[in-house]
C-alpha cells in the first residue's frame, strides 16, 4: 500500500473533497485524522473508513483558531508518533453568482482571508513537525486558473492564487528538510457542487466542455491523485502541481 504507516491530517475531512481524499489515504494504509467543524459529517467519513478496515480519528476543529490548530497537530504527533501528510480542503466561504462590480468588499475578500489564514495555520503546524522529523508532504487543493466564462466566482480564484504562492514558499523553505509541497489542480469537480448551488447543473456541463477528455475529474480521481502525490512514489515532486483537470488546464 502506498501510505502504509503514515499519519495523515485532512482538514475539512467531512466534506466531499476531503472525504474522498481521506478514504483514499486510508485505503492506501494511512491512519487518517479528520478535522473540521461538523462532527456528524466527520463521523460519517470515519465510519466509512473503519467499515472498510481503515483507521480514522475525528476532531472538531476551527481551522481559523491558531491555538486549536497547533494543539491538534501536537496531539496527532503524540498519538501517532509523526505527522506525515497534511491537506487542507476547508471551505473558504466564497460567495458566487454576484458580479464583481455588484459585490461587497466583505464578500469578495472572505475566501481570500479565510483561505490564507487556515492554510497558513495548518501549513505552519504541520511544517514544524515535518521539519523536526525530516520528512512530510503538504498538499494544496485548487490552484489558480483561467476565469470560468459566464460565471461570477467572487474572490475564489484570488484566494487560490494566494495559496499557490504560499505553497511555493513553503517548498523553498523546507525542501532541504525533506518536506514536499504539491497542489492538485482539478479544473472543477461536479460531484462536489452542492445540490442547492444556483446553476449547479449548468456549471457542471460548462466544466466538462473545455476538457480534452470530454469529462471532468471525479471524487475518486481526486482521492487517487492525492494518495499518489502524498506517497514515496512521488518523492521527486515538490513545488509542483498535479494536473487532474482532464485537459481543461494546459500545462
Backbone as a ProteinNet text record, in pm:
[ID]
protein_1_A
[PRIMARY]
XXXXXXXXXXXXXXXXXXXXXXXXXXXXXXXXXXXXXXXXXXXXXXXXXXXXXXXXXXXXXXXXXXXXXXXXXXXXXXXXXXXXXXXXXXXXXXXXXXXXXXXXXXXXXXXXXXXXXXXXXXXXXXXXXXXXXXXXXXXXXXXXXXXXXXXXXXXXXXXXXXXXXXXXXXXXXXXXXXXXXXXXXXXXXXXXXXXXXXXXXXXXXXXXXXXXXXXXXXXXXXXXXXXXXXXXXXXXXXXXXXXXXXXXXXX
[TERTIARY]
84.6	0	87.8	43.6	125.9	157.1	64.4	79.4	84	122.5	125.6	219.8	170.5	249.7	251	179.9	176.9	58.3	77.7	-29.5	-66.9	-194	-240.1	-350.4	-335.2	-438.8	-513.7	-645.8	-728.7	-819.2	-784.8	-867.4	-983	-1104.1	-1220.7	-1254.6	-1219.9	-1235.5	-1378.7	-1473.7	-1613.3	-1679.7	-1613	-1670.3	-1652	-1704.8	-1698.1	-1554.3	-1478.4	-1338.7	-1255.2	-1269.6	-1193.4	-1223.6	-1351.2	-1388.5	-1329.2	-1328.8	-1271.9	-1122.5	-1053.8	-909.8	-883	-960.5	-941.2	-963.1	-1068.5	-1095.7	-982.2	-930.2	-820.3	-693.9	-665.7	-549.2	-560.9	-679.3	-699.8	-689.8	-743.1	-736.9	-593.1	-505.2	-364.1	-283.1	-351.9	-284.5	-255.7	-290.6	-262.5	-361.2	-316.3	-405.7	-449.9	-579	-631.9	-688.9	-648.9	-700.3	-788.8	-919.1	-1016	-1043.7	-1037.1	-1062.4	-1158.4	-1250.2	-1346	-1446.9	-1542.6	-1638.5	-1760.7	-1793.7	-1917.3	-1888.6	-1921.4	-1898.1	-1971.6	-2096.5	-2175.4	-2109.6	-2064.5	-2001.3	-1870.2	-1791.9	-1665.4	-1689.3	-1790.1	-1820.1	-1863.3	-1936.6	-1980	-1861.1	-1766.4	-1646.6	-1564.8	-1549.9	-1474.4	-1539.1	-1672.1	-1743	-1717	-1716.2	-1686.8	-1546.4	-1451.8	-1312.8	-1298.3	-1360.1	-1349.1	-1419.9	-1533.3	-1606.8	-1525	-1436.7	-1351.5	-1221	-1208.4	-1090.2	-979.9	-1007.2	-906.9	-912.3	-819	-809.9	-837.1	-928.1	-963.2	-991.4	-943	-969.8	-1043.3	-1126	-1207.8	-1183.9	-1172.8	-1159.3	-1238.3	-1323.6	-1394.3	-1297	-1273.4	-1168.5	-1206.9	-1182.8	-1197.3	-1058.7	-1034.4	-900.8	-864.1	-956.8	-924.1	-866	-868.9	-823.3	-678	-588.4	-444.7	-406.1	-450	-412.3	-469.2	-591.5	-655.9	-583.7	-540.7	-468.9	-336	-262.4	-133.6	-152.1	-253.5	-279.2	-317.9	-398.5	-440.4	-321.9	-235.7	-117.9	-28.8	-11.7	67.2	4.3	-128.8	-199.8	-185.3	-186.2	-168	-32.4	70.8	205.5	216.1	152.7	156.1	87.1	-18.1	-94.2	-29.4	8.3	57.5	208.1	279.7	425.2	484.9	402.1	450.8	332	362.7	261.1	322.2	276.5	342.2	277.6	146.3	72.7	-27.6	-34.9	-133.4	-199.5	-332.9	-406.1	-522.8	-537.6	-642.2	-741	-862.7	-967.9	-1091.5	-1067.2	-1174.9	-1241.3	-1373.3	-1446.6	-1403.6	-1381.6	-1331.9	-1441.7	-1565.6	-1675.4	-1692.2	-1658.5	-1670.2	-1816.1	-1842.2	-1974.9	-1970	-2052.5	-2050.8	-2185.8	-2183.1	-2305.9	-2331.4	-2248.4	-2261.5	-2146.2	-2173	-2065.5	-1976.1	-1850	-1754.8	-1802.5	-1856.9	-1894.2	-2017.9	-2084.4	-2201.7	-2175.5	-2055.1	-2023.8	-1968	-2000.7	-1944.3	-1799.2	-1722.1	-1582.2	-1572.4	-1658.5	-1653.5	-1672.4	-1768.5	-1793.6	-1677.3	-1619.4	-1510.9	-1384.1	-1353.2	-1228.3	-1238.4	-1360.8	-1378.8	-1303.7	-1313.7	-1239.7	-1088.1	-1045.3	-901.6	-851.1	-919.9	-878.8	-888.5	-1002	-1019.8	-919.7	-902.6	-810.9	-668	-623.5	-485.5	-465.9	-560.8	-543.7	-540.9	-641	-645.3	-528.8	-490.5	-378.9	-248	-228.6	-106.9	-97.9	-206.7	-203.3	-181.3	-248.6	-232.5	-97.1	-50	84.4	191	176.9	277.1	280.8	163.7	157.5	219.3	182	238	386.6	422.6	560.6	658.8	618.2	707.5	741.2	640.7	665.2	742.2	706.7	773.9	921.5	952.4	1092.7	1171	1112.8	1181.3	1203.6	1105.9	1118.9	1192.9	1214.2	1291.7	1216.7	1083.1	1003.1	859	786.2	645.2	599.1	466.4	406.3	288.6	286.8	174.5	106.6	-20.9	-96.9	-191.6	-204.7	-297.8	-394.9	-520.2	-618.9	-671.7	-679.3	-738.6	-648.2	-551.9	-464.5	-534	-454.9	-515.3	-538.8	-625.1	-657.3	-732	-775.1	-849.2	-988	-1044.2	-1181.4	-1279.2	-1386.9	-1490.6	-1586.8	-1585.9	-1666.9	-1816	-1878.8	-2021.7	-2060.5	-1961.7	-1991.3	-1910.6	-1974.7	-1908.8	-1866.9	-1736.9	-1687.7	-1631.3	-1656.2	-1611.4	-1461.1	-1415.9	-1272.8	-1211.2	-1284.8	-1237	-1101	-1086.4	-960.6	-848	-883	-781.3	-721.6	-810.1	-763.7	-677.1	-718.7	-639.6	-499.6	-491.5	-361.7	-271.8	-330.2	-252.5	-198.6	-281.2	-237.6	-122.1	-123.1	-13.4	118.5	112.3	233.2	282.5	190.1	227	289.9	232.1	283.1	425.2	451.2	585.5	686.2	642.7	732.1	768.4	669.3	696.9	791.1	772.8	861.4	1005.4	1024.8	1159.2	1223.4	1142.6	1197.3	1223.6	1141.1	1152.4	1198.7	1225.9	1271	1394.8	1490.3	1615	1592.2	1474.9	1439.1	1354	1343.4	1271	1121.1	1075.1	930.9	892.8	789.5	741.8	607.6	581.4	451.2	401.5	275.3	217.1	73.3	36.1	-101.8	-172.8	-296.5	-381.9	-472.8	-460.7	-542.6	-645.8	-771.1	-874.8	-951.9	-959.1	-1043.2	-1190.8	-1222	-1360.6	-1405.5	-1476.4	-1526.3	-1677.5	-1754.4	-1900.5	-1965.1	-1911.3	-1968	-1962.8	-1871.8	-1856.5	-1945.6	-2017.5	-2106.8	-2229.7	-2260.4	-2378.1	-2506.5	-2599.1	-2724.4	-2803.3	-2788.9	-2865.2	-2786	-2672.8	-2591.6	-2661.9	-2681.2	-2750.3	-2678.5	-2752.4	-2692.7	-2593.7	-2603.7	-2507.1	-2502.4	-2619.1	-2623.7	-2557.8	-2586.8	-2526.6	-2376.2	-2332.4	-2189	-2117.9	-2179.6	-2119	-2096.4	-2194.3	-2180.2	-2070.2	-2064	-1962.3	-1821.6	-1805.9	-1674	-1623.4	-1714.7	-1674.1	-1638.9	-1699.7	-1682.3	-1537.8	-1458	-1321.4	-1220.8	-1262.5	-1166.6	-1131.1	-1010.2	-966.2	-1019	-1054.6	-1106.4	-1258.3	-1322	-1466.8	-1534.8	-1463.4	-1519.1	-1438.6	-1490.4	-1421.1	-1372	-1287.7	-1238.7	-1352.4	-1352.3	-1447.6	-1384.3	-1464.3	-1410.9	-1309.9	-1337.7	-1243.5	-1110.8	-1118.3	-996.1	-913	-981.1	-911.5	-841.5	-913	-854.8	-733.7	-743.8	-633	-510.2	-531.6	-419.3	-354.7	-437.5	-384.7	-300.8	-349.9	-275.2	-140.5	-139.4	-13.2	82.9	31.4	118.1	175.7	101.6	147.7	243.3	253.1	332.2	477.5	559.8	701	721.2	617.7	626.5	642	597.5	606.2	716.2	817.9	921.4	998.6	992	1061.7	973.6	848.1	755.2	750.7	792.7	771.7	772.9	714.3	696.4	628.2	535.6	476.9	326.2	263.3	120.2	96.7	-5	-50.2	-181.9	-179.3	-293.1	-389.9	-506.4	-607.6	-734.8	-714.6	-826.8	-883.9	-835.1	-878.7	-849.8	-751	-711.3	-776.2	-856.3	-915.1	-808.9	-707.7	-596.1	-474	-412.8	-299.8	-168.7	-79.3	49.7	149.4
-120.1	0	124.7	228.6	347.3	424	423.9	510.4	432.2	309.4	227.5	287.8	299.3	353.9	504.5	572	718	770.2	887.5	959.4	1081.3	1090.4	1197.5	1278.7	1410	1500.2	1558	1547.7	1605.4	1710	1836.3	1946.2	1966.8	1965.9	1966.6	1825.2	1727.3	1586.7	1538.2	1620.6	1579.6	1619.9	1702	1747.1	1646.3	1678.8	1584.3	1560.4	1668.9	1654.4	1593.7	1648.4	1597.4	1452.3	1416.6	1278.6	1183.5	1225.1	1141.4	1120.9	1228	1217.6	1129.8	1149.5	1071.2	922.7	889	748	686.9	764	713.3	694.3	787.4	774.1	646.2	626.5	509.9	380.8	381.6	263.5	224.8	325.9	300.4	280	264.5	225.6	333.8	459	567.9	566	611.1	640.7	784.6	805.7	935.5	1009.4	1133.9	1221.8	1326.1	1312.1	1401.4	1519.9	1640.3	1761.2	1851.8	1911.5	2002.2	2049.2	2128.9	2189.4	2102.3	2013.1	1935.8	1793	1762.5	1628.8	1521.7	1547.3	1447.8	1409.1	1508.8	1480.6	1404.9	1445.5	1377.3	1232.2	1211.2	1076.3	985.4	1041	959.6	911.5	1002.2	963.1	861.8	886.6	794.2	656	652.3	524.2	447.7	518.4	453.6	393.7	470	424.3	300.5	304.7	191.2	68.4	90.6	-22.5	-93.6	-17.7	-75	-130.2	-125.9	-180.9	-81.9	47.7	150.6	210.4	301.3	367	515.1	568.4	710.4	766.1	887.5	962.4	1090.4	1139.5	1257.3	1365.3	1490.3	1603.7	1721.9	1778.6	1901.1	2016.1	2091.1	2192	2310.6	2430	2551.6	2589.9	2573.5	2597.9	2744.8	2833.6	2975.2	3006.7	2907.2	2924	2878.1	2973.2	2943.6	2842.1	2864.6	2775.1	2635.5	2627.9	2498.3	2417.6	2483.8	2414	2359.3	2440.2	2395.6	2279.9	2291.9	2188.1	2056.8	2065.5	1944	1874.6	1951.1	1890.9	1823.7	1888.2	1828.1	1696.7	1694.2	1574.1	1460.8	1494.9	1392.8	1325.5	1405.5	1350.9	1271.4	1320.6	1248.8	1113.1	1107.3	983	889.3	944.3	859.5	850.3	942.2	940	1027.3	1072.2	1158.1	1225.5	1328	1391.2	1391.7	1299	1274	1344.3	1365.1	1423.9	1524.2	1640.3	1741.2	1795.2	1796.8	1855.2	1935.8	2056.3	2147.9	2169.9	2118.6	2139	2200.2	2284.3	2352.6	2453.7	2461.1	2560	2700.6	2785.4	2920.4	3024	2983.2	3078.1	3173.2	3125.4	3212	3236.7	3355.9	3395.2	3399.6	3318.2	3311.8	3353.3	3391.4	3430.3	3579.4	3656.2	3801.7	3863.8	3945.7	4010.3	4094	4103.4	4179.4	4321.4	4386.8	4527.1	4545.1	4435.1	4442.2	4379.2	4329.9	4255.2	4346	4314.1	4389.3	4347.8	4436.8	4406.9	4285.8	4280.2	4170.4	4035.5	4026.6	3900.7	3863.8	3964.3	3935.9	3889.4	3953.4	3920.4	3799.6	3755.4	3645.6	3518.9	3467.4	3345.1	3365.2	3488.3	3516.7	3512.6	3582.6	3587.8	3451	3382.9	3251.6	3150.1	3151.4	3055.8	3075.9	3200.3	3229.5	3197	3236	3213.3	3064.1	2989.4	2846.5	2770.7	2807.4	2737.8	2770.3	2897	2932.9	2857.2	2856.8	2793.3	2642.5	2578.1	2433.4	2396.5	2475.2	2452.9	2470.3	2576	2604.9	2494.6	2452.5	2348.9	2218.6	2179.8	2056.3	2072.3	2185.5	2208.2	2201.8	2250	2246.8	2102.7	2016.8	1876.4	1805.7	1836.1	1771.6	1808.9	1933	1975.6	1897.1	1879.6	1806.7	1660.8	1600.3	1457.9	1433.6	1542.6	1531.4	1473.9	1482.7	1431.6	1480.2	1475.5	1512.2	1568.6	1568.4	1618.6	1708.3	1828.1	1919.9	1932.5	1897.6	1907.1	2026.2	2092.9	2204.8	2167.1	2201.7	2168.5	2296.5	2296	2409.5	2463.4	2542.7	2604.3	2717.8	2807.3	2917.3	2874.1	2945.6	2910	3022.1	2996	3095.8	3115.5	3235.6	3259.4	3164.6	3131.3	3045.4	3133.9	3121.6	3208.8	3196.2	3311	3312.7	3291.1	3275.3	3253.6	3352.1	3408.8	3502.8	3425.8	3413.6	3330.7	3412.9	3543.5	3625.7	3622.6	3613.1	3613	3475	3373.2	3235.7	3214.4	3256.1	3231.4	3321.9	3436.5	3521.3	3448.6	3386.4	3308	3191.5	3120.5	3008	3053.6	3168.9	3220.1	3249.4	3300.3	3326.1	3196	3091.7	2963.4	2904.6	2929.4	2882	2948.8	3077.3	3148.1	3092.7	3061.6	3006.2	2868.2	2787.6	2652.7	2656.5	2747.2	2760.4	2804.9	2898.4	2948.2	2838.4	2760.5	2653.2	2549.8	2520.9	2425.3	2473.6	2603.1	2659.1	2658.6	2683.3	2694.7	2559.4	2458.6	2331.4	2215.3	2241.2	2133	2062.1	2137.1	2076.8	1993.6	2009.5	1929.6	1808.3	1780.4	1661.9	1679.7	1804.8	1831.6	1870.6	1805.8	1833.5	1906	1987.4	2052.6	2035.4	1997.8	1971.5	2023.9	2085.1	2129.8	2036.1	2000.1	1924.6	2023.3	2033.7	2125.6	2044.4	2064.7	1980.4	2045.9	2177.1	2244.3	2236.7	2182.1	2170.6	2025.9	1992.6	1855.9	1864.2	1833.9	1848.3	1775.8	1661.1	1587.2	1667.6	1763.8	1843.9	1967.4	1994.4	2110.4	2081.4	2164.4	2139.8	2133.6	2050.6	2032.3	2161.6	2249.4	2374.5	2492	2463.4	2570.4	2627.2	2759.9	2820.1	2789.7	2731.3	2700	2586.4	2499.8	2392.3	2296.4	2259.1	2165.5	2226.1	2353	2420.9	2433.3	2462.5	2475.4	2342.6	2233.1	2101.9	2075.4	2114.4	2096.7	2186.7	2310.3	2403.8	2356	2292.4	2245.2	2133.4	2055	1942.9	1986.6	2094.5	2135.3	2159.8	2231.7	2261.3	2148.8	2037.6	1930.7	1856.2	1807.6	1731.4	1588.5	1540.4	1404.7	1398.4	1515.1	1517.3	1482.6	1492.5	1463.6	1536.8	1540.2	1605.9	1502.3	1545.7	1457	1420.6	1296.8	1251.8	1263.7	1246.1	1246.8	1133.5	1020.2	908.1	942.8	1016.1	1061.3	1150.6	1241.5	1333.1	1255	1159.8	1080	1001.4	939.2	859.6	945.9	1065.1	1154.7	1203.7	1233.8	1280.9	1173	1050.2	940.7	920.5	927.3	913.2	1027.3	1152.4	1268.6	1266.2	1208.6	1203.8	1087.5	997	876.2	894	796.7	799.7	773.1	723.2	705.7	841.6	947.4	1083	1163.1	1097.3	1161.4	1270.5	1272.9	1377.3	1498.7	1493.2	1604.6	1699.9	1823.2	1928.1	2062.6	2162.7	2293.1	2273.1	2177.5	2135.4	2124.4	2113.4	2087	1954.3	1883.2	1762.6	1799.6	1798.2	1843.9	1728.1	1735	1629.9	1690.3	1783	1856.8	1792.4	1674.8	1607.2	1691.2	1779.5	1860.5	1996.9	2032.9	2167.1	2272.8	2237.3	2325.6	2270.1	2349.5	2303	2353.7	2262.2	2299.9	2340.1
0	0	0	-67.7	-89.3	38.7	134.2	251.8	383	376.7	498.4	601.6	724.4	833.3	841.7	751.8	750.8	832.9	892.4	961.2	878.6	841.7	752.9	818.8	816.3	866.9	747.5	750.7	645.8	709.9	689.9	740.8	642.6	695.2	608	563.5	645.8	610.3	602.3	646.5	638	508.3	427.9	301.2	189.6	73.2	-38.4	-83.7	-104.5	-147	-33.9	85.1	198.3	228.5	220.2	245.3	142.2	16.8	-89.4	-67.5	-30.7	-5	116.4	222	344.1	318.6	244.5	214	131.5	36.1	-46.5	36.4	125.1	213.4	296.2	356	441.6	361.3	240.7	155.1	124.7	120.5	93.3	221.4	334.6	457.5	558.3	529.1	623.1	740	852.8	964.7	945.3	934.2	896.2	1016.2	1030.3	1135.1	1067.4	1084.9	1022.3	1113.6	1057.6	1136.3	1061.2	1134.8	1073.7	1176.2	1130.4	1222.4	1250.5	1158.8	1171.2	1215.4	1339.5	1393.5	1313.1	1276.6	1204.5	1072.1	995.6	866.8	885.2	983.3	1010.1	1050.9	1136.1	1183.1	1069	971	858	775.4	752.2	676.7	756.3	885.1	969.9	971.5	975.3	975.9	847	734.3	605.9	605.8	658.2	661.5	749.6	866.5	959.3	905.2	838.6	781.6	674.4	608.8	505.1	561.9	694.9	759.6	785.8	764.2	785.6	925.1	952.1	1082.9	1067.3	1148.7	1140.8	1278.8	1301.4	1423.6	1384.7	1474.3	1445.7	1550.3	1504.1	1595.1	1540.5	1623.4	1585.6	1603.1	1494.8	1495.9	1408.3	1459.1	1380.7	1330.9	1202	1147.1	1140.8	1178.9	1191.4	1328.6	1418.4	1556.2	1566.8	1581.9	1582.3	1688	1811.8	1921.4	1900	1849.8	1828.7	1721.5	1614.1	1506.9	1558.6	1629.7	1683.6	1781.6	1868.5	1967.6	1901.1	1796.3	1726.9	1660.4	1593.9	1530.2	1633.8	1748.6	1856.2	1903	1910.6	1955.4	1855.1	1725.7	1622.5	1638.9	1659.3	1676.3	1805.6	1910.8	2038.3	2026	1945.2	1928.5	1828.6	1712.4	1603.5	1591.6	1656.7	1651.1	1542.3	1447.9	1340	1273.9	1194.9	1110.4	970.5	886.9	759.5	641.3	648.4	537.3	592.6	530.9	570	444.5	444.4	332.7	387.8	337.8	383.2	269.4	286.2	186.3	252.2	350.9	421.2	328.4	335.1	256.1	295.4	196.2	222	239.6	224	242.2	125.2	4.8	-112.4	-148.6	-197	-243.7	-395.4	-460.3	-605.9	-662.9	-788.7	-856.4	-860.3	-790.4	-789.2	-867.6	-968.1	-1043.8	-952.8	-987.8	-905.2	-877.9	-979.1	-962.5	-876.3	-842.4	-754.5	-619.1	-597.4	-476.4	-367.8	-243	-130.5	-109.1	-49.6	-20.3	71.8	171.4	268.7	200.9	108.6	39.5	-52.8	-118.2	-212.4	-139.8	-28.7	38.5	131.3	160.4	256.2	218.5	95.6	63.7	62.5	36	38.5	182.6	269.6	409.3	476.5	454.3	515.8	461	328.5	267.7	313.4	314.9	355.9	503.9	586.9	731	764.3	716.7	751.8	689.8	569.5	505.2	574.5	610.4	682.2	814.9	890.8	1022.9	1012.8	918.3	906.6	846.8	749.1	693.7	801	878.4	980.9	1085.8	1131	1234.5	1184.9	1062.9	1007.6	977.6	919.7	879.6	994.3	1110.3	1226.5	1264.5	1263.3	1297.1	1186	1061.1	949.2	943.5	974	975.7	1080.1	1196.9	1304.3	1267	1199.7	1167.3	1036	958.8	835.4	717.5	721	609.5	624.1	513.3	517.3	384.7	366.3	243.9	279.6	222.8	237.8	102	97.8	-25.7	-20.7	-134.5	-150.2	-261.1	-245.6	-347.9	-412.5	-545	-615.1	-723.1	-682.4	-781.1	-853.9	-910.7	-985.6	-1129.9	-1197.8	-1335.2	-1403.2	-1525.1	-1600.5	-1540.2	-1555.9	-1508.4	-1576.6	-1504.4	-1561.2	-1638.5	-1769.9	-1854.8	-1820	-1802.5	-1777	-1632.1	-1543.4	-1401.5	-1316.8	-1217.6	-1126.2	-1001.1	-980.4	-870.1	-754.5	-755.3	-643.6	-626.5	-501.9	-473.3	-468	-514.4	-502.2	-566.9	-693	-761.9	-713.2	-659.7	-597.4	-477.1	-399.4	-285.3	-327.9	-434	-483.2	-526.5	-592.3	-636.1	-515.8	-408.8	-287.5	-228.4	-230.1	-175.6	-256.6	-388.2	-471.1	-430.5	-402.6	-359.2	-225.9	-137.1	-6.9	-23.1	-110.4	-133.6	-189.5	-281.8	-338.7	-231.6	-147	-43	56	97.2	192.2	131.2	1.9	-65.7	-63	-86.6	-89.1	49.2	151	285.9	351.4	320.8	392.4	305.2	178.2	91.7	142.5	191.2	240.1	365.7	426.6	544	508.1	378.1	335.4	324.1	324.2	317.5	175.4	121.4	-13.9	-9.6	-111.6	-125	-268.4	-281.5	-412.7	-415.4	-527.2	-547.2	-644.3	-613.1	-704.7	-775.9	-908.2	-987.5	-1064.7	-1031.7	-1090.3	-1203.7	-1206.4	-1304.2	-1269.9	-1152.7	-1108	-1099.3	-991.6	-970	-951.6	-1055.4	-1047.7	-930.1	-890.7	-777.6	-647.9	-643.4	-521.5	-520	-628.5	-633.6	-549.5	-450.3	-365.8	-448.1	-404.6	-477.7	-489.3	-388.9	-389.3	-448.3	-512.2	-569.4	-692.1	-698.8	-813.4	-945.4	-1039.4	-1168.8	-1164.6	-1064	-1047.7	-1165.6	-1218.5	-1331.1	-1454.6	-1478.7	-1593.7	-1576.7	-1453.1	-1427.3	-1450.8	-1410.3	-1430.9	-1579.7	-1662.2	-1806.3	-1861.6	-1811.9	-1859.3	-1824.5	-1709.4	-1668.3	-1758.8	-1812.2	-1897.3	-2038.8	-2086.7	-2226.6	-2267.1	-2187	-2233.5	-2211.4	-2152.5	-2126.2	-2254	-2260.8	-2377.3	-2376.1	-2257.4	-2245.4	-2250.7	-2255.7	-2262.2	-2131.9	-2022.7	-1889.9	-1785.1	-1665.2	-1554.4	-1454.2	-1363.4	-1257.7	-1163	-1117.6	-1017.7	-879.3	-777.1	-641.2	-623.8	-683.9	-676.1	-743.3	-855.1	-922.6	-830.9	-762.6	-672	-561.3	-502.2	-394.7	-440.8	-558.4	-610	-636.5	-694.1	-722.4	-593	-493.2	-365.2	-298.3	-301.6	-239.4	-308	-440.4	-512.8	-478.2	-483.4	-457.8	-317.7	-222.8	-84.6	-58	-153.3	-132.4	-173.3	-133.8	-171.5	-319.8	-388	-533.4	-603.1	-534.4	-590	-521.2	-472.7	-390.9	-463.7	-597.3	-672.6	-699.2	-659.2	-684.2	-566.1	-587.7	-488.9	-561.2	-498.8	-562.9	-697.7	-701.9	-828.7	-817.9	-936.2	-941.6	-1012.3	-968	-1035.6	-1103.3	-1235.7	-1314.9	-1336.4	-1271.5	-1285.5	-1345.2	-1438.9	-1497	-1622.6	-1660.7	-1783.4	-1907.9	-1896	-2010.5	-2019	-1918.1	-1917.7	-1892.8	-1812.7	-1783	-1854.9	-1938	-2017.9	-1957.6	-1926.9	-1867.6	-1977.5
[MASK]
+++++++++++++++++++++++++++++++++++++++++++++++++++++++++++++++++++++++++++++++++++++++++++++++++++++++++++++++++++++++++++++++++++++++++++++++++++++++++++++++++++++++++++++++++++++++++++++++++++++++++++++++++++++++++++++++++++++++++++++++++++++++++++

